[in-house]
Amino acid sequence: MTDTATETRSFEAEVSQVLHLVTHALYSHKEVFLRELISNASDACDKLRFEAIAKPELMGEGGELGIEIRWDADARTLRISDNGIGMSRDEVIENIGTIARSGTRKFLEALSGDARQDSRLIGQFGVGFYSAFVVADRVTLETRRAGAPAAEGVRWVSDGSSAYTLESIERAARGTTLTLHLKPDEDEFVEPWHLRELVKKYSEHIGFPIRMPKLVDGKPGDELETVNHAAALWTQPRSELKDEDYQNFYKTLTHDFNAPLAWTHNRVEGKQSYTLLLYVPEKPPFEAMFSGRDERKGLKLYIRRVFIMDASEQLLPAYLRFVRGVVDSDDLPLNVSREILQENRLVSQIRAACSKRALDLLGKLASDEAPRYAEFYKSFGNVLKEGIVEDNDNRERIAGLLRFASTHNSDATQNVSLDDYIGRMQAGQEAIYYLTAESWVAARHSAQIEALAARGIEVLLMSERIDEWMMGYLSEYRGKRFQHAGKGELGLPLDAAEKERREAAEKDAAPLLDKLKKDLGERVSAVRLSHRLTESPACLVLEAHDMALHTRRLMAEAGHAMPAAKPVLEINAAHPLLQRYATESDSTRGADLALLLLEQAEVAEGAQLDDPAAFVKRVNRLLLGATA
């Protein structure tokens, strides 16, 4: 079969599923199809303008770039045309026949069964084109790639069921024309005033003119008029823009139905000039939830209003990859490449400015609208924590934006800032105490924080997988050092009397410590008298720079070879179990008690015992001995 042949092709199985859902289920926002198709047309114009930088002849055949919307009430058709880049036959098959191949299954997996919620997914996995089938029972696409001969036009037709036809046609103009044959109950989409309202609502600030026929006696005439502002929103003065303008532009930019949580719009002039328009989304975009860090698409780069590329890896650090928006530079060369971006000094300055503006925006949101910031933090808090490791210059600013659970609260809500903590620190307290654990419950009930709790000292409770890694890079905040409650010495302030009591207690406990270390042997690196415990008999403690035990387990489960590590066992010599052990004359029972103390401490840390059966036997022997 040659490229000029007419052929019928079946959709892939997953594509058919998406088509069925789009056609029969996702009706809550059916007018979204117009925004999606106009956005696709705008992208085609952007791509042509970019390719024409290297090949100016591509612009010679089609006049000013733009989009046309025409309708025929009698035939019940709606037509959307652009004179952008167009597509070849192979590109039609790849881009239309398979939807977004990498995202289709994830799209299906993301569906919840709630039509209102699921309709919000249209466009977020490359299925925006198929939103046409929400209102149409047949769609015809005719296209020709810029620079290709007229004979290489392509016609694609489908009723949105299981197949589509491809046909080679003669097409004089470059670009794409999409004709929607409307369903019987969709007459509103051949109403000119309604179409104008939808363009105003969704596509007012598309950077290309959207033209519609002028009405003559209520009928579409031959003369066209521009119905949108046809100017990029970010180029306009902030004083002339309303919140609604920013919100609608965000939805066009991101295919998100939710309004943005916050935004900032800045024009920078000086040694170099550029404009920033940055948005913080309300919820994570679905592609960000499923894609890896290397696949993010945050900011769009324009140079003198010419779209260049999605380039968030150069324009924003990875920990701000949730930020969406536009950067428009007056000074970068139009032929800039990703490699040049990585080395360009001007790009480094823009990147620093984007980071600063984004952090300023989050800081303002946190201080002025705490409940909304709390919702943001639920979605993006762990991503923000990456900045503690990655961005040394802004580390303290990022730390100020973090929120934690703490012993100040009775639940696991992460709403305590480091500034809140410092504001509640006791007189003479020099450290910010925290504990990392597998869960909030494990942290909240850890024996390691008993002495701190008894003194009324607040402890930050960290239970996210990233926390241990992050805290390895966060040594202090506003001059206050961080102290892990389960590592090293607590460093609590002591008066002379307290010091004297501790020295006496350690002297009295020396024989008990020696006996316990002898019974435990190489299973622990040391046995010490604890100043952490008030109620529990024992706990495990690490040296100041050791990796937390739960983190070691996670690393081992992930296949990383972990060197052997022996914790320190700290004991509460005043606990009845230790007093019983100290007076136990039976060496076998004494050894059982010693091992039980260690295993209890390991279980409290979430460890899986090496020999659970032996543990059960020890417990049973001790229980039987106690009742004998």
N, C-alpha and C positions, 0 to 999 in steps of 0.2 A: 504494500500500500504506500503510495507516494504522499508527499506533504500537501498536494493539491486535492487530494481525495476528500469526499464527504464520508464521515464515519460516525457510528454510534458507539458510545463508550458507557460502560456501567460505572457508577460510583463505587468507591471502596465501601465496605460494610459499615465502617465507623462513620463515614461521610453520610451515608443513607440514614443512620441513626440521628445525626445532627440535623439533617434536613427535615426529618419527621418531627423532631422536637420543635425546631424553629417554626415549621408550618402549622403545627397543631397545638402547641402548648404555650409558647412564649409570646403572649398577647398583651401583657400588662402595659407595655410601653411601645405600642406598635408604630408610633410615628418615628421611633428611633431609626427606622430604616433610612429615612431621608438624611439624617445627620451622618450615618455611616457611609452612605454612598457619596455624599458631598465630600466627606473627609477623604475617601479613597480617590476621588477626582482631584482634590487639592494635592494629595501626595504625588499623583501622577504628574501634575504640573511642576511641583517642586523637583522631582527627579529629572525631568527634562531640563529645567533651568540649570541644574547642577551638571548634567552631562554636556550641556552646551558650552560650559566653560572650556572644555577641551575640544569640543566639536561645534563651533559656532554655526556651522551650516545647518544643524538640526533645527534651529529656530527660524530658518528662512521661509518655511513653507506654510506656517499656520497662523501668523499674526500674533496679536497679544494673547498671552495665556489667560484662560478663563474657563468658566463652567456655565453651561446653559441648562435651563429646566423648561421643558415644553410639555403641554398636556393636550389631550384630545378627549373632550367629554363624551362625544358620540361614540368613538371607538373604545373609550374607557382605558386609555393608555397614558402612562407617564414616562417621559423620556429625560434622561440626565446624560449630558455630553460634556466631554472635556477635550482640549487639544494638547494634552500632556504627552507623556512618553509613549503610551500605548503598549501593546503586547504582541509578541510573535506567537505563532501557533504553539510552539513548545512551552512558552511562558503561560499561555492560557491553560494548557493541560496541567502544568505544574501548580499554578497559583489558584486556579478555579476548580479544576477537576478533583483536587485532593484536599481542598481547604488548607489549613496549616497542619502539615503532616505530623510535625513533632508535638503539636498541642491538642489534636483532636481527642485523643483518649483522655487526656487530662481534663479537657472541657467536659467530657461525659462523666468523668469521675467526680467533678466538682458540682454537678447538678444535685439539687436537694429535693426536687419534687415539688417545690413551691414555685409556681409559675412567676409570681411577682419577683421573687429573688433570682430565679434562674434567668429571667429576661435580662438581668443586669450583666450576664456573662457574654451577651452578644458583642462581638468586636474584640473581646479580650483574649481570644485565642485565634485570631485571624479569620473568624467566621462572619465578620461584619457584612461581607458581600451577600451572604445568604439571608440576612435580615430582610432582603427584598421579598422573600417568599412569605413573610408575615402578611403582606397585603396583596401579593400577586400570585396567580395560579400558573403563570408562564413568564419566563424572563428570557429576553434576547439580548445578547451582548455582541456588538460589532467593534472591531478594533484593528489598528495597524500600528506597528512600532515606528517611531520617528526614524527617518533615514532609510526605511525599507521601501521597495517599489510598491506602487498601488496594487499590483496583482497579489501581494502577500497579505491582503486583509484576511481576517478570520471572523466567522460568525459562530457563536456558541448559543445553543438554545436548550432550555430544560424546563420541565414542569415541576421540578423539585421532588420528583419521586425516586426513581432508581437509576436514571440514565440521563445522558445529555448527548446532543449531536454537535459535531464540528464540521464546518464547511469553509473552504477557501473562497474568498470573494474579492471583487475589485472594490477597493476603497480609496477614494481620492485623498481624503484628509487623514492626517495622523491622529492619534488619540483614540478615545473610547466612547461609544454611545451605548447606553443601557436603556432598554425599553421594557417597562413593566406592564404586563397585561393584568389589570386589576381584578380582584375577586368581586363577586356581585355586590357585596355589602361595603365596599370601600370607596364610594363615590366622593367622600370628603377630600380625597387626594387628587381629584381633578377640579377642585375648587380653587381658583387663583388666589383669593384672599387668604384662605387657610394655608396654602403653600407658602405665601409670603410671610405669614406669621411664624411658620415653622422654621424658615430660613432665619428670620430675625431672632428666634428663640435659641436655635442651636448653632448657627453658622454665620452670625453677624460679623465676626472678626476673622473669618477665613481670609488669608492674604491675597486672594485672587477674586476678581469680580464674578459674582453669580448673577447671571442675566436671565430675565424672563420676558416674554412678549408683553408689550403694552396692550391694554384692553381697548378695543374699538367696538362700541355698542355692546359691551359685555362679552365680546368674543376676542380671542387672541389675535393681534395684528402682526404685521411683518416686522415692525420696529421693536428692537429689544431695549430694555432698561435694566440698569444695575439695581439689585434689590438688597444688597448687603453693604456694609461699610467699606469693604474691599481694601482694608488696611490692617496690617498686623497690629494686634492689640498692644503689644509691648512697645511699639513705636509712638504711641499716643501719650499725652500728658496724663498723669494720674488724676489730676483735678477734673478731667473730662470723663472719667470712667466711674461707673457704679459697681457696687459689689456684684450685682447680677451679671455685669459684663465679664468680670473676672471669673465668676463661677461657670458661666456658659462656655468661655474659652477653655477653661480647665477640662470640662466634659468633652469638648471637641478634641482637645490635645491628647487625652488619656483614655477615652472610651469608658469613662467611669460615670455611673449614674449618680453616685453620691457627690454632694458638693465638697470642695476641699475643706480641710480643717482650718487652714490659714495660708496666707500667701504674702510675698513681699515683692515689690516692683521698684527697681532702682536703676537710675542712669548714672554711670560713672564717667567723668571726663577729667583729663589731665594728660599725663604722658601717653596714655592710651585711653581710648573711649570704647565703652561697651554698655549694653543693657542687660540686666538680669530680671527675669520673672520666675520666681521659684514658688512651688506649691508643696504643702505637706498634705498628703491624702488622709482621709478619715479612717480608711481601712486598707490593709495590704492589697495591692492589685493581685489578681489570681495568678498571673504569670510569675510574680515575684515569690509566691508561696511555693511554686513547683520548680522554678528554675534555680540553677546554681548561681553563685556570685559572678561568674564570668559571663552570664547571659543577660545581665541587667540592661535596661534601657531607660536611663533617668532623664538626662537633659538633651534637648536638641540644640545643635550648634548651627547658627546662621552667621554668615559674614556679609555685612551690608545687605541684609534682608534676603540673601540667597541661602537656601537650605543646603547644609554640607553633610551632616551625618548625625546619627545618635552617638553620643560620645561621652557618656557619663563616667567611663573609667578614667578619662583625662580631666574632666571638668568638675568632678566631685570625688572625694574619697569613698571607698567601698562602704564604710559604715553609714553614709548618708545616701545610700542607693535608693531609698524609698522616696526621696525628693524628686518631684517632676517639674518640668519647666523648660525655659528657653534661655539661651545665651546668644546675644547678637553682637558680634565684634566689628568695629570699624577698621581694625588694624591688621588682623591676620590675613595672610594671602589666600586668595580664592582656591588655589590648587593645593591647599593644605591636606596632608594625609595623616592617618593615625600615628605613623612613625614620627612625623614632624611634630605632631601635637605633644608626644611624649617628651620631646626635647626642647620645646619652644618656651622661652622665658616669659613671654606674654601669657601663654596658657597657664604657667605656674602662678602668675599673679591673679588671673581670673579664677583659678581653682581655689586659691586662698580666700579671695573675696566671696566666692560662692559658699565656702565652708563657714565663713564668718557670718554671712547674712542668714544662712540656714540655722546656725546655732542661736543667733539673735532672735530669730523668729520663734524658735522653740522656747527660748528663755522668756520671751514676752508671753507666750501662750501659757507657760507654767505659772508665771506670777499673776497674770490677769484672769485666766480662765482655768483654774485648777481642775474642775471636773472634766472638762474637755481634754486637758492634758493627760489626765488619768486614763481616759479611753485611748488616746494616742499611745501611751506607754504600754498598755496591755498588748498592743499590736507590734510596736517597734522598739520596745525597751531593750531587748536582747541584742538587736542590731546596733543600737546606739552604744552598747557596752563595748563593741568591737573598737570603737574610737579611742578608748582608754589605752589600748595596745598600739593602735595604728597612728594616732595623731598626737605626738608628744607636745606640739605647740599649743594645742587646744585641750590638753588633758584635764586641767582644772575646770575649765568651762563645761566640758562634757560631764565630769564628775558631779557638778552642781545640778545637772539635769537628771541624774539617776534617781530612782526611787526604790525603796527597800521595805520589806516587812521587818518588824522589830518587836522586841519584848515590850515596847511601849503600848502596843496594840494587842487585842485579844484574838485576832484572826490573821490570816495569811495575806491580807491586802498590802500591796506594795505602794505605800503612799508617804513614806518617811524619806525626806531629803537629807543630805548630809548637813545642810544648814539647820534643819529642824533638830537633828541630833546634837550638833554643837551647842545650839541654844538651850538644850536641856542638860548639858554636861554638869557634873557635880564640881564643887569647888576643889581645886587641886587635881582634877582628872586631866591627864595629858594625852590619853589615847582614845581613839575611836575603836570600840570593841565590836568585833563581828565574828560570825561563825558560819562556815560552809558545811552543808550536809546534803544528803540525797533528797530530802523533802523538808517542807516547813515543819511538819510534825516532829521529825527527827531532830531538827535544830531546836525547836521550841522546848522539847523535853530532854535535851542533852544534859548529861551530868556535868559537862565541862563548863556550863555557865551558872552553876548553883551558887558559887561564892559571889559572882557578880550580881546575880539576882538578889541575894541576901543583903547586899550593900545598896540595892536600888539603882545599880548602874545599868543603863540601857545597852542592849546588844542588838546589832543588825543581824537578821537571820537570812542567809543567802542559800537558795536551793536550786538555782538554775545551773545547768551544766557549764555554762560559760563563766560562772562567777569565780571559781578557783583560778582559772587562767587569767581573768581580768585583774584580780587582786594581786597577782604577781607583778603587775606593772603600776599599781596604785599604792604608793608608799605613804602619802600624806595628802591632806586637804586643808587648806587655810592654816597651815602650820601645825596641824594636829596629825600625829602619826597613826597608822592603822595597826591594830593588834588582833591577831587571830586568837580567839578564846581557847582554842585547843592546841596551840603551838607555843613552845618556849615558855618563858616566864610572863605572867600577866602584867607585872610592873605596876601593881596597885600601890598607891601612897600609904606608907606605914608610919605610925608614930613610934616613939622609943619603946613604949610598953608592948606594942604589938610585935616589934622586932624581937624583944626579949622573950615573949611567949613562943614565938616561932622557933627560936634557937633551942629553947628548952624542949619543945615538942619533938624536934628532929633528933635531939640527943636521946630522948626517951624511946623513940621509935627505931633507933638504929638496929637493935637485935631483931625486931620484927622484919625490917627491910632485908636484913642479911638472910634470914630464914626463907623469906618468900623468894628472893632471888635464887637461892640454892635450889628450891623446889621447881622453879620455872625454868632454870637453866638458860639455854640459848633462845628460848622463845621470845624473850624481851631483851632489849638492850640495857635496860636499867629498871630498878624499882625505886620510886621516890615517895616521900610523904607529900600529899597533895594539899595545896592551898586553894584549890578550885572547888573542892567537894564540901558539902555540908550535910547531905542526906544519903547519897549513894556510897557504896563501899569502895568502888574503884572506877577508874576511867583510863582510856588510852590517850596519850599525849605525844605529839610529834615535836621534833626540833623546829626551830623558827623557819627554816627554809625548805623543809620537807614537803612533798606533795601530799595533800589530804588523802586519806585511805579510800574514800568513795571515788575520788578522781583516779586513783591508781587502778581501781577495779574497772572503771569505765574504759581506761586506756588499754587494759589487758583484754577486755571483751572486744575491743576494736582491733585486736591483733598486734598491738605494740608490745615488744619485749620490755618488761619492767624489771629493773634490778631488785634484788631482795632488800627488804627494809624491815627493821625491827623497831616497833614502837616502844615508848617508855610507858610502864604501868605506874600510875599514881594511885595511892591508896588513902583512904580516910581511916586513920588508925583508931578513931573513936567509935567507929561503926561496930555493932555487936558481932557481925560476921568476922571482922578482923580480930576482935578480941577473943572470939572462940578459936580462931586459927592459931593465935599466939599461944594459947594454953593447951592446944591439942597435942597429946603425947603419942598417939598412934600415928606412925609415919605414913601409913597408907591413906588414912583418912586426912591427914595433913596435906598430902600431895593432891588428893581429890579436891580439897577446899581451895588450894592454890590455883589449880587448873580451872576450877569453877569460877573463881574471881576473874581470871583472865578471859575466859570464854564469855562471861556475862558482859564484860567491857567490849569485847569484839562484837557481840550481838547488838549491843546498844549503838555501835557505830555502823550497823547495817551489814556487817560481814557475814559471809556464809562459812560456817565452821568446816574445818578440814575433815572432821570425823564426827558427824552428828550422833551416830549410834553410840560412840564412846562417851559423848557428853551426856546422853540420856542415861546410860548405865551409871555414870558418876553421880548424877542427881538422884537416881533411885537408891544407890548405896547410902548416900548421905541421909535421904529421907527415912530409909529403913533403920539406919543407925540412930536417928533422932527419936524414933518411936519405940526403940528396943527397951 
